[in-house]
Amino acid sequence: MGPIESSEVICPYCGETIEHLLDPGGGEIQEYVEDCEVCCRPWSVRVRYDPETGLDVRVERADE
């Protein structure tokens, strides 16, 4: 199985489920701001790749 390159997340503003593209080559822990594809509001995204526990993707409102 190759690296995971996307994950489904729920927008903390509009509640839509969105397939979020990931960059496995960006490091084990990544933090960045990205806009929702549906409502265009900013998310704070935290991605963690862990060989033991797998992938953890969290999105929160960036304006808080």
CHARMM-style PDB file with segment names, atoms N, HN, CA, C and O in Angstrom:
ATOM      1  N   MET     1       0.837  -1.180   0.000  1.00  0.00      PROA
ATOM      2  CA  MET     1       0.000   0.000   0.000  1.00  0.00      PROA
ATOM      3  C   MET     1       0.879   1.238   0.000  1.00  0.00      PROA
ATOM      4  O   MET     1       1.809   1.332   0.801  1.00  0.00      PROA
ATOM      5  N   GLY     2       0.605   2.184  -0.877  1.00  0.00      PROA
ATOM      6  HN  GLY     2      -0.150   2.108  -1.527  1.00  0.00      PROA
ATOM      7  CA  GLY     2       1.374   3.416  -0.979  1.00  0.00      PROA
ATOM      8  C   GLY     2       0.915   4.422   0.059  1.00  0.00      PROA
ATOM      9  O   GLY     2      -0.017   4.159   0.819  1.00  0.00      PROA
ATOM     10  N   PRO     3       1.569   5.579   0.092  1.00  0.00      PROA
ATOM     11  CA  PRO     3       1.188   6.597   1.068  1.00  0.00      PROA
ATOM     12  C   PRO     3      -0.220   7.127   0.817  1.00  0.00      PROA
ATOM     13  O   PRO     3      -0.672   7.211  -0.325  1.00  0.00      PROA
ATOM     14  N   ILE     4      -0.897   7.478   1.887  1.00  0.00      PROA
ATOM     15  HN  ILE     4      -0.530   7.410   2.815  1.00  0.00      PROA
ATOM     16  CA  ILE     4      -2.242   8.049   1.786  1.00  0.00      PROA
ATOM     17  C   ILE     4      -2.106   9.465   1.250  1.00  0.00      PROA
ATOM     18  O   ILE     4      -1.308  10.245   1.770  1.00  0.00      PROA
ATOM     19  N   GLU     5      -2.861   9.807   0.234  1.00  0.00      PROA
ATOM     20  HN  GLU     5      -3.509   9.173  -0.188  1.00  0.00      PROA
ATOM     21  CA  GLU     5      -2.739  11.118  -0.387  1.00  0.00      PROA
ATOM     22  C   GLU     5      -3.990  11.959  -0.248  1.00  0.00      PROA
ATOM     23  O   GLU     5      -4.022  13.090  -0.731  1.00  0.00      PROA
ATOM     24  N   SER     6      -5.032  11.433   0.406  1.00  0.00      PROA
ATOM     25  HN  SER     6      -5.006  10.513   0.798  1.00  0.00      PROA
ATOM     26  CA  SER     6      -6.233  12.225   0.656  1.00  0.00      PROA
ATOM     27  C   SER     6      -6.936  11.689   1.898  1.00  0.00      PROA
ATOM     28  O   SER     6      -6.718  10.552   2.318  1.00  0.00      PROA
ATOM     29  N   SER     7      -7.774  12.527   2.468  1.00  0.00      PROA
ATOM     30  HN  SER     7      -7.951  13.451   2.127  1.00  0.00      PROA
ATOM     31  CA  SER     7      -8.537  12.151   3.643  1.00  0.00      PROA
ATOM     32  C   SER     7      -9.851  12.925   3.608  1.00  0.00      PROA
ATOM     33  O   SER     7      -9.875  14.079   3.180  1.00  0.00      PROA
ATOM     34  N   GLU     8     -10.933  12.312   4.049  1.00  0.00      PROA
ATOM     35  HN  GLU     8     -10.913  11.375   4.396  1.00  0.00      PROA
ATOM     36  CA  GLU     8     -12.198  13.028   4.135  1.00  0.00      PROA
ATOM     37  C   GLU     8     -12.239  13.795   5.445  1.00  0.00      PROA
ATOM     38  O   GLU     8     -11.968  13.242   6.511  1.00  0.00      PROA
ATOM     39  N   VAL     9     -12.580  15.075   5.357  1.00  0.00      PROA
ATOM     40  HN  VAL     9     -12.801  15.525   4.492  1.00  0.00      PROA
ATOM     41  CA  VAL     9     -12.713  15.923   6.536  1.00  0.00      PROA
ATOM     42  C   VAL     9     -14.061  16.629   6.475  1.00  0.00      PROA
ATOM     43  O   VAL     9     -14.664  16.744   5.408  1.00  0.00      PROA
ATOM     44  N   ILE    10     -14.525  17.097   7.619  1.00  0.00      PROA
ATOM     45  HN  ILE    10     -14.035  17.003   8.485  1.00  0.00      PROA
ATOM     46  CA  ILE    10     -15.774  17.853   7.684  1.00  0.00      PROA
ATOM     47  C   ILE    10     -15.437  19.298   7.992  1.00  0.00      PROA
ATOM     48  O   ILE    10     -14.750  19.589   8.971  1.00  0.00      PROA
ATOM     49  N   CYS    11     -15.923  20.204   7.154  1.00  0.00      PROA
ATOM     50  HN  CYS    11     -16.481  19.968   6.359  1.00  0.00      PROA
ATOM     51  CA  CYS    11     -15.662  21.626   7.345  1.00  0.00      PROA
ATOM     52  C   CYS    11     -16.284  22.081   8.663  1.00  0.00      PROA
ATOM     53  O   CYS    11     -17.464  21.828   8.905  1.00  0.00      PROA
ATOM     54  N   PRO    12     -15.502  22.751   9.522  1.00  0.00      PROA
ATOM     55  CA  PRO    12     -16.041  23.212  10.798  1.00  0.00      PROA
ATOM     56  C   PRO    12     -16.999  24.395  10.662  1.00  0.00      PROA
ATOM     57  O   PRO    12     -17.619  24.798  11.645  1.00  0.00      PROA
ATOM     58  N   TYR    13     -17.128  24.952   9.467  1.00  0.00      PROA
ATOM     59  HN  TYR    13     -16.624  24.624   8.668  1.00  0.00      PROA
ATOM     60  CA  TYR    13     -18.050  26.067   9.223  1.00  0.00      PROA
ATOM     61  C   TYR    13     -19.358  25.590   8.597  1.00  0.00      PROA
ATOM     62  O   TYR    13     -20.431  25.788   9.166  1.00  0.00      PROA
ATOM     63  N   CYS    14     -19.266  24.962   7.424  1.00  0.00      PROA
ATOM     64  HN  CYS    14     -18.394  24.802   6.962  1.00  0.00      PROA
ATOM     65  CA  CYS    14     -20.473  24.617   6.670  1.00  0.00      PROA
ATOM     66  C   CYS    14     -20.920  23.167   6.860  1.00  0.00      PROA
ATOM     67  O   CYS    14     -22.029  22.812   6.462  1.00  0.00      PROA
ATOM     68  N   GLY    15     -20.081  22.328   7.459  1.00  0.00      PROA
ATOM     69  HN  GLY    15     -19.180  22.616   7.782  1.00  0.00      PROA
ATOM     70  CA  GLY    15     -20.460  20.949   7.738  1.00  0.00      PROA
ATOM     71  C   GLY    15     -20.356  19.996   6.561  1.00  0.00      PROA
ATOM     72  O   GLY    15     -20.718  18.826   6.687  1.00  0.00      PROA
ATOM     73  N   GLU    16     -19.869  20.466   5.421  1.00  0.00      PROA
ATOM     74  HN  GLU    16     -19.575  21.416   5.318  1.00  0.00      PROA
ATOM     75  CA  GLU    16     -19.720  19.597   4.241  1.00  0.00      PROA
ATOM     76  C   GLU    16     -18.547  18.631   4.428  1.00  0.00      PROA
ATOM     77  O   GLU    16     -17.522  18.992   5.006  1.00  0.00      PROA
ATOM     78  N   THR    17     -18.707  17.412   3.937  1.00  0.00      PROA
ATOM     79  HN  THR    17     -19.540  17.118   3.468  1.00  0.00      PROA
ATOM     80  CA  THR    17     -17.621  16.443   3.915  1.00  0.00      PROA
ATOM     81  C   THR    17     -16.830  16.659   2.633  1.00  0.00      PROA
ATOM     82  O   THR    17     -17.396  16.676   1.541  1.00  0.00      PROA
ATOM     83  N   ILE    18     -15.525  16.825   2.771  1.00  0.00      PROA
ATOM     84  HN  ILE    18     -15.065  16.811   3.659  1.00  0.00      PROA
ATOM     85  CA  ILE    18     -14.669  17.177   1.641  1.00  0.00      PROA
ATOM     86  C   ILE    18     -13.475  16.242   1.603  1.00  0.00      PROA
ATOM     87  O   ILE    18     -12.893  15.926   2.641  1.00  0.00      PROA
ATOM     88  N   GLU    19     -13.106  15.795   0.400  1.00  0.00      PROA
ATOM     89  HN  GLU    19     -13.578  16.052  -0.443  1.00  0.00      PROA
ATOM     90  CA  GLU    19     -11.890  15.013   0.240  1.00  0.00      PROA
ATOM     91  C   GLU    19     -10.721  15.983   0.206  1.00  0.00      PROA
ATOM     92  O   GLU    19     -10.568  16.759  -0.738  1.00  0.00      PROA
ATOM     93  N   HSD    20      -9.896  15.930   1.247  1.00  0.00      PROA
ATOM     94  HN  HSD    20     -10.020  15.300   2.014  1.00  0.00      PROA
ATOM     95  CA  HSD    20      -8.780  16.860   1.410  1.00  0.00      PROA
ATOM     96  C   HSD    20      -7.502  16.190   0.933  1.00  0.00      PROA
ATOM     97  O   HSD    20      -7.143  15.117   1.417  1.00  0.00      PROA
ATOM     98  N   LEU    21      -6.811  16.820  -0.017  1.00  0.00      PROA
ATOM     99  HN  LEU    21      -7.103  17.692  -0.411  1.00  0.00      PROA
ATOM    100  CA  LEU    21      -5.558  16.264  -0.541  1.00  0.00      PROA
ATOM    101  C   LEU    21      -4.422  16.511   0.436  1.00  0.00      PROA
ATOM    102  O   LEU    21      -4.319  17.585   1.029  1.00  0.00      PROA
ATOM    103  N   LEU    22      -3.568  15.506   0.600  1.00  0.00      PROA
ATOM    104  HN  LEU    22      -3.651  14.633   0.118  1.00  0.00      PROA
ATOM    105  CA  LEU    22      -2.452  15.560   1.543  1.00  0.00      PROA
ATOM    106  C   LEU    22      -1.123  15.442   0.815  1.00  0.00      PROA
ATOM    107  O   LEU    22      -1.063  14.959  -0.316  1.00  0.00      PROA
ATOM    108  N   ASP    23      -0.057  15.888   1.472  1.00  0.00      PROA
ATOM    109  HN  ASP    23      -0.106  16.280   2.390  1.00  0.00      PROA
ATOM    110  CA  ASP    23       1.290  15.791   0.930  1.00  0.00      PROA
ATOM    111  C   ASP    23       2.138  14.918   1.850  1.00  0.00      PROA
ATOM    112  O   ASP    23       2.740  15.435   2.791  1.00  0.00      PROA
ATOM    113  N   PRO    24       2.202  13.591   1.603  1.00  0.00      PROA
ATOM    114  CA  PRO    24       2.970  12.700   2.465  1.00  0.00      PROA
ATOM    115  C   PRO    24       4.452  13.067   2.539  1.00  0.00      PROA
ATOM    116  O   PRO    24       5.116  12.732   3.520  1.00  0.00      PROA
ATOM    117  N   GLY    25       4.978  13.742   1.531  1.00  0.00      PROA
ATOM    118  HN  GLY    25       4.439  14.015   0.734  1.00  0.00      PROA
ATOM    119  CA  GLY    25       6.378  14.136   1.515  1.00  0.00      PROA
ATOM    120  C   GLY    25       6.668  15.391   2.323  1.00  0.00      PROA
ATOM    121  O   GLY    25       7.819  15.817   2.411  1.00  0.00      PROA
ATOM    122  N   GLY    26       5.630  15.992   2.917  1.00  0.00      PROA
ATOM    123  HN  GLY    26       4.695  15.645   2.844  1.00  0.00      PROA
ATOM    124  CA  GLY    26       5.791  17.234   3.658  1.00  0.00      PROA
ATOM    125  C   GLY    26       6.243  17.064   5.096  1.00  0.00      PROA
ATOM    126  O   GLY    26       6.388  18.053   5.813  1.00  0.00      PROA
ATOM    127  N   GLY    27       6.469  15.843   5.530  1.00  0.00      PROA
ATOM    128  HN  GLY    27       6.352  15.039   4.947  1.00  0.00      PROA
ATOM    129  CA  GLY    27       6.931  15.588   6.891  1.00  0.00      PROA
ATOM    130  C   GLY    27       5.892  14.848   7.712  1.00  0.00      PROA
ATOM    131  O   GLY    27       4.728  14.742   7.327  1.00  0.00      PROA
ATOM    132  N   GLU    28       6.342  14.334   8.862  1.00  0.00      PROA
ATOM    133  HN  GLU    28       7.287  14.421   9.175  1.00  0.00      PROA
ATOM    134  CA  GLU    28       5.457  13.552   9.724  1.00  0.00      PROA
ATOM    135  C   GLU    28       4.387  14.405  10.390  1.00  0.00      PROA
ATOM    136  O   GLU    28       3.274  13.931  10.615  1.00  0.00      PROA
ATOM    137  N   ILE    29       4.708  15.665  10.712  1.00  0.00      PROA
ATOM    138  HN  ILE    29       5.612  16.050  10.529  1.00  0.00      PROA
ATOM    139  CA  ILE    29       3.739  16.588  11.305  1.00  0.00      PROA
ATOM    140  C   ILE    29       3.675  17.827  10.435  1.00  0.00      PROA
ATOM    141  O   ILE    29       4.698  18.444  10.139  1.00  0.00      PROA
ATOM    142  N   GLN    30       2.466  18.188  10.026  1.00  0.00      PROA
ATOM    143  HN  GLN    30       1.635  17.687  10.266  1.00  0.00      PROA
ATOM    144  CA  GLN    30       2.261  19.347   9.161  1.00  0.00      PROA
ATOM    145  C   GLN    30       1.153  20.206   9.743  1.00  0.00      PROA
ATOM    146  O   GLN    30       0.143  19.688  10.218  1.00  0.00      PROA
ATOM    147  N   GLU    31       1.342  21.521   9.708  1.00  0.00      PROA
ATOM    148  HN  GLU    31       2.163  21.942   9.322  1.00  0.00      PROA
ATOM    149  CA  GLU    31       0.320  22.466  10.140  1.00  0.00      PROA
ATOM    150  C   GLU    31       0.260  23.591   9.122  1.00  0.00      PROA
ATOM    151  O   GLU    31       1.284  24.174   8.766  1.00  0.00      PROA
ATOM    152  N   TYR    32      -0.945  23.893   8.654  1.00  0.00      PROA
ATOM    153  HN  TYR    32      -1.777  23.419   8.943  1.00  0.00      PROA
ATOM    154  CA  TYR    32      -1.104  24.950   7.656  1.00  0.00      PROA
ATOM    155  C   TYR    32      -2.546  25.418   7.626  1.00  0.00      PROA
ATOM    156  O   TYR    32      -3.418  24.786   8.223  1.00  0.00      PROA
ATOM    157  N   VAL    33      -2.806  26.524   6.933  1.00  0.00      PROA
ATOM    158  HN  VAL    33      -2.098  27.037   6.447  1.00  0.00      PROA
ATOM    159  CA  VAL    33      -4.155  27.063   6.768  1.00  0.00      PROA
ATOM    160  C   VAL    33      -4.568  26.842   5.321  1.00  0.00      PROA
ATOM    161  O   VAL    33      -3.799  27.094   4.393  1.00  0.00      PROA
ATOM    162  N   GLU    34      -5.800  26.364   5.144  1.00  0.00      PROA
ATOM    163  HN  GLU    34      -6.424  26.159   5.897  1.00  0.00      PROA
ATOM    164  CA  GLU    34      -6.326  26.118   3.802  1.00  0.00      PROA
ATOM    165  C   GLU    34      -7.814  26.472   3.808  1.00  0.00      PROA
ATOM    166  O   GLU    34      -8.495  26.291   4.817  1.00  0.00      PROA
ATOM    167  N   ASP    35      -8.310  26.971   2.688  1.00  0.00      PROA
ATOM    168  HN  ASP    35      -7.757  27.118   1.868  1.00  0.00      PROA
ATOM    169  CA  ASP    35      -9.715  27.351   2.590  1.00  0.00      PROA
ATOM    170  C   ASP    35     -10.591  26.167   2.204  1.00  0.00      PROA
ATOM    171  O   ASP    35     -10.172  25.300   1.438  1.00  0.00      PROA
ATOM    172  N   CYS    36     -11.818  26.136   2.742  1.00  0.00      PROA
ATOM    173  HN  CYS    36     -12.158  26.841   3.365  1.00  0.00      PROA
ATOM    174  CA  CYS    36     -12.815  25.131   2.381  1.00  0.00      PROA
ATOM    175  C   CYS    36     -13.171  25.304   0.907  1.00  0.00      PROA
ATOM    176  O   CYS    36     -13.354  26.426   0.434  1.00  0.00      PROA
ATOM    177  N   GLU    37     -13.270  24.198   0.190  1.00  0.00      PROA
ATOM    178  HN  GLU    37     -13.122  23.287   0.574  1.00  0.00      PROA
ATOM    179  CA  GLU    37     -13.639  24.240  -1.228  1.00  0.00      PROA
ATOM    180  C   GLU    37     -15.092  24.660  -1.437  1.00  0.00      PROA
ATOM    181  O   GLU    37     -15.450  25.116  -2.523  1.00  0.00      PROA
ATOM    182  N   VAL    38     -15.931  24.512  -0.415  1.00  0.00      PROA
ATOM    183  HN  VAL    38     -15.640  24.142   0.467  1.00  0.00      PROA
ATOM    184  CA  VAL    38     -17.357  24.808  -0.547  1.00  0.00      PROA
ATOM    185  C   VAL    38     -17.670  26.230  -0.100  1.00  0.00      PROA
ATOM    186  O   VAL    38     -18.235  27.007  -0.870  1.00  0.00      PROA
ATOM    187  N   CYS    39     -17.309  26.589   1.151  1.00  0.00      PROA
ATOM    188  HN  CYS    39     -16.850  25.958   1.778  1.00  0.00      PROA
ATOM    189  CA  CYS    39     -17.697  27.896   1.690  1.00  0.00      PROA
ATOM    190  C   CYS    39     -16.553  28.917   1.698  1.00  0.00      PROA
ATOM    191  O   CYS    39     -16.770  30.081   2.033  1.00  0.00      PROA
ATOM    192  N   CYS    40     -15.350  28.496   1.337  1.00  0.00      PROA
ATOM    193  HN  CYS    40     -15.173  27.550   1.065  1.00  0.00      PROA
ATOM    194  CA  CYS    40     -14.167  29.364   1.199  1.00  0.00      PROA
ATOM    195  C   CYS    40     -13.676  29.967   2.516  1.00  0.00      PROA
ATOM    196  O   CYS    40     -12.903  30.925   2.491  1.00  0.00      PROA
ATOM    197  N   ARG    41     -14.099  29.436   3.660  1.00  0.00      PROA
ATOM    198  HN  ARG    41     -14.726  28.657   3.680  1.00  0.00      PROA
ATOM    199  CA  ARG    41     -13.617  29.942   4.938  1.00  0.00      PROA
ATOM    200  C   ARG    41     -12.355  29.178   5.327  1.00  0.00      PROA
ATOM    201  O   ARG    41     -12.192  28.022   4.936  1.00  0.00      PROA
ATOM    202  N   PRO    42     -11.452  29.812   6.096  1.00  0.00      PROA
ATOM    203  CA  PRO    42     -10.146  29.210   6.381  1.00  0.00      PROA
ATOM    204  C   PRO    42     -10.173  28.148   7.483  1.00  0.00      PROA
ATOM    205  O   PRO    42     -10.779  28.329   8.539  1.00  0.00      PROA
ATOM    206  N   TRP    43      -9.500  27.046   7.197  1.00  0.00      PROA
ATOM    207  HN  TRP    43      -9.008  26.899   6.339  1.00  0.00      PROA
ATOM    208  CA  TRP    43      -9.294  25.983   8.178  1.00  0.00      PROA
ATOM    209  C   TRP    43      -7.874  26.049   8.688  1.00  0.00      PROA
ATOM    210  O   TRP    43      -6.967  26.452   7.961  1.00  0.00      PROA
ATOM    211  N   SER    44      -7.677  25.660   9.917  1.00  0.00      PROA
ATOM    212  HN  SER    44      -8.415  25.333  10.507  1.00  0.00      PROA
ATOM    213  CA  SER    44      -6.361  25.342  10.451  1.00  0.00      PROA
ATOM    214  C   SER    44      -6.258  23.823  10.357  1.00  0.00      PROA
ATOM    215  O   SER    44      -7.031  23.104  10.990  1.00  0.00      PROA
ATOM    216  N   VAL    45      -5.309  23.338   9.573  1.00  0.00      PROA
ATOM    217  HN  VAL    45      -4.680  23.922   9.059  1.00  0.00      PROA
ATOM    218  CA  VAL    45      -5.178  21.904   9.306  1.00  0.00      PROA
ATOM    219  C   VAL    45      -3.946  21.371  10.036  1.00  0.00      PROA
ATOM    220  O   VAL    45      -2.875  21.974   9.983  1.00  0.00      PROA
ATOM    221  N   ARG    46      -4.108  20.242  10.715  1.00  0.00      PROA
ATOM    222  HN  ARG    46      -4.979  19.752  10.759  1.00  0.00      PROA
ATOM    223  CA  ARG    46      -2.978  19.557  11.356  1.00  0.00      PROA
ATOM    224  C   ARG    46      -2.994  18.114  10.873  1.00  0.00      PROA
ATOM    225  O   ARG    46      -3.983  17.400  11.035  1.00  0.00      PROA
ATOM    226  N   VAL    47      -1.884  17.701  10.279  1.00  0.00      PROA
ATOM    227  HN  VAL    47      -1.080  18.281  10.147  1.00  0.00      PROA
ATOM    228  CA  VAL    47      -1.742  16.349   9.748  1.00  0.00      PROA
ATOM    229  C   VAL    47      -0.585  15.682  10.482  1.00  0.00      PROA
ATOM    230  O   VAL    47       0.482  16.271  10.655  1.00  0.00      PROA
ATOM    231  N   ARG    48      -0.815  14.447  10.907  1.00  0.00      PROA
ATOM    232  HN  ARG    48      -1.681  13.968  10.765  1.00  0.00      PROA
ATOM    233  CA  ARG    48       0.241  13.689  11.573  1.00  0.00      PROA
ATOM    234  C   ARG    48       0.303  12.294  10.965  1.00  0.00      PROA
ATOM    235  O   ARG    48      -0.683  11.556  10.965  1.00  0.00      PROA
ATOM    236  N   TYR    49       1.475  11.946  10.447  1.00  0.00      PROA
ATOM    237  HN  TYR    49       2.276  12.545  10.447  1.00  0.00      PROA
ATOM    238  CA  TYR    49       1.723  10.598   9.933  1.00  0.00      PROA
ATOM    239  C   TYR    49       2.498   9.843  10.999  1.00  0.00      PROA
ATOM    240  O   TYR    49       3.581  10.266  11.402  1.00  0.00      PROA
ATOM    241  N   ASP    50       1.945   8.728  11.456  1.00  0.00      PROA
ATOM    242  HN  ASP    50       1.064   8.385  11.128  1.00  0.00      PROA
ATOM    243  CA  ASP    50       2.602   7.924  12.476  1.00  0.00      PROA
ATOM    244  C   ASP    50       2.585   6.474  12.016  1.00  0.00      PROA
ATOM    245  O   ASP    50       1.515   5.922  11.760  1.00  0.00      PROA
ATOM    246  N   PRO    51       3.763   5.844  11.906  1.00  0.00      PROA
ATOM    247  CA  PRO    51       3.801   4.462  11.421  1.00  0.00      PROA
ATOM    248  C   PRO    51       3.049   3.483  12.321  1.00  0.00      PROA
ATOM    249  O   PRO    51       2.603   2.439  11.845  1.00  0.00      PROA
ATOM    250  N   GLU    52       2.898   3.795  13.609  1.00  0.00      PROA
ATOM    251  HN  GLU    52       3.261   4.643  13.995  1.00  0.00      PROA
ATOM    252  CA  GLU    52       2.219   2.882  14.526  1.00  0.00      PROA
ATOM    253  C   GLU    52       0.710   3.119  14.570  1.00  0.00      PROA
ATOM    254  O   GLU    52      -0.065   2.163  14.555  1.00  0.00      PROA
ATOM    255  N   THR    53       0.289   4.379  14.626  1.00  0.00      PROA
ATOM    256  HN  THR    53       0.919   5.155  14.639  1.00  0.00      PROA
ATOM    257  CA  THR    53      -1.141   4.665  14.772  1.00  0.00      PROA
ATOM    258  C   THR    53      -1.806   5.079  13.472  1.00  0.00      PROA
ATOM    259  O   THR    53      -3.032   5.172  13.418  1.00  0.00      PROA
ATOM    260  N   GLY    54      -1.038   5.329  12.429  1.00  0.00      PROA
ATOM    261  HN  GLY    54      -0.041   5.254  12.473  1.00  0.00      PROA
ATOM    262  CA  GLY    54      -1.602   5.699  11.140  1.00  0.00      PROA
ATOM    263  C   GLY    54      -1.704   7.200  10.957  1.00  0.00      PROA
ATOM    264  O   GLY    54      -0.920   7.965  11.518  1.00  0.00      PROA
ATOM    265  N   LEU    55      -2.666   7.604  10.175  1.00  0.00      PROA
ATOM    266  HN  LEU    55      -3.304   6.982   9.719  1.00  0.00      PROA
ATOM    267  CA  LEU    55      -2.846   8.997   9.787  1.00  0.00      PROA
ATOM    268  C   LEU    55      -3.870   9.677  10.680  1.00  0.00      PROA
ATOM    269  O   LEU    55      -4.920   9.105  10.975  1.00  0.00      PROA
ATOM    270  N   ASP    56      -3.567  10.903  11.114  1.00  0.00      PROA
ATOM    271  HN  ASP    56      -2.714  11.368  10.874  1.00  0.00      PROA
ATOM    272  CA  ASP    56      -4.508  11.710  11.894  1.00  0.00      PROA
ATOM    273  C   ASP    56      -4.598  13.077  11.228  1.00  0.00      PROA
ATOM    274  O   ASP    56      -3.600  13.792  11.139  1.00  0.00      PROA
ATOM    275  N   VAL    57      -5.800  13.446  10.756  1.00  0.00      PROA
ATOM    276  HN  VAL    57      -6.611  12.865  10.828  1.00  0.00      PROA
ATOM    277  CA  VAL    57      -6.028  14.744  10.110  1.00  0.00      PROA
ATOM    278  C   VAL    57      -7.099  15.474  10.903  1.00  0.00      PROA
ATOM    279  O   VAL    57      -8.183  14.937  11.133  1.00  0.00      PROA
ATOM    280  N   ARG    58      -6.797  16.701  11.322  1.00  0.00      PROA
ATOM    281  HN  ARG    58      -5.917  17.137  11.134  1.00  0.00      PROA
ATOM    282  CA  ARG    58      -7.757  17.511  12.073  1.00  0.00      PROA
ATOM    283  C   ARG    58      -7.894  18.878  11.417  1.00  0.00      PROA
ATOM    284  O   ARG    58      -6.902  19.493  11.025  1.00  0.00      PROA
ATOM    285  N   VAL    59      -9.127  19.345  11.301  1.00  0.00      PROA
ATOM    286  HN  VAL    59      -9.933  18.846  11.619  1.00  0.00      PROA
ATOM    287  CA  VAL    59      -9.386  20.689  10.787  1.00  0.00      PROA
ATOM    288  C   VAL    59     -10.214  21.451  11.823  1.00  0.00      PROA
ATOM    289  O   VAL    59     -11.160  20.914  12.400  1.00  0.00      PROA
ATOM    290  N   GLU    60      -9.841  22.700  12.044  1.00  0.00      PROA
ATOM    291  HN  GLU    60      -9.072  23.136  11.575  1.00  0.00      PROA
ATOM    292  CA  GLU    60     -10.543  23.567  12.972  1.00  0.00      PROA
ATOM    293  C   GLU    60     -10.717  24.922  12.326  1.00  0.00      PROA
ATOM    294  O   GLU    60     -10.059  25.225  11.331  1.00  0.00      PROA
ATOM    295  N   ARG    61     -11.590  25.735  12.874  1.00  0.00      PROA
ATOM    296  HN  ARG    61     -12.125  25.489  13.682  1.00  0.00      PROA
ATOM    297  CA  ARG    61     -11.750  27.097  12.382  1.00  0.00      PROA
ATOM    298  C   ARG    61     -10.444  27.860  12.573  1.00  0.00      PROA
ATOM    299  O   ARG    61      -9.867  27.839  13.660  1.00  0.00      PROA
ATOM    300  N   ALA    62      -9.984  28.522  11.540  1.00  0.00      PROA
ATOM    301  HN  ALA    62     -10.453  28.538  10.657  1.00  0.00      PROA
ATOM    302  CA  ALA    62      -8.723  29.250  11.614  1.00  0.00      PROA
ATOM    303  C   ALA    62      -8.881  30.614  12.253  1.00  0.00      PROA
ATOM    304  O   ALA    62      -7.889  31.234  12.637  1.00  0.00      PROA
ATOM    305  N   ASP    63     -10.112  31.094  12.376  1.00  0.00      PROA
ATOM    306  HN  ASP    63     -10.918  30.590  12.065  1.00  0.00      PROA
ATOM    307  CA  ASP    63     -10.318  32.441  12.913  1.00  0.00      PROA
ATOM    308  C   ASP    63     -10.506  32.451  14.429  1.00  0.00      PROA
ATOM    309  O   ASP    63     -10.840  33.488  15.001  1.00  0.00      PROA
ATOM    310  N   GLU    64     -10.296  31.315  15.081  1.00  0.00      PROA
ATOM    311  HN  GLU    64     -10.025  30.473  14.616  1.00  0.00      PROA
ATOM    312  CA  GLU    64     -10.467  31.259  16.544  1.00  0.00      PROA
ATOM    313  C   GLU    64      -9.148  31.249  17.242  1.00  0.00      PROA
ATOM    314  OT1 GLU    64      -9.100  31.204  18.472  1.00  0.00      PROA
TER     315      GLU     64
END
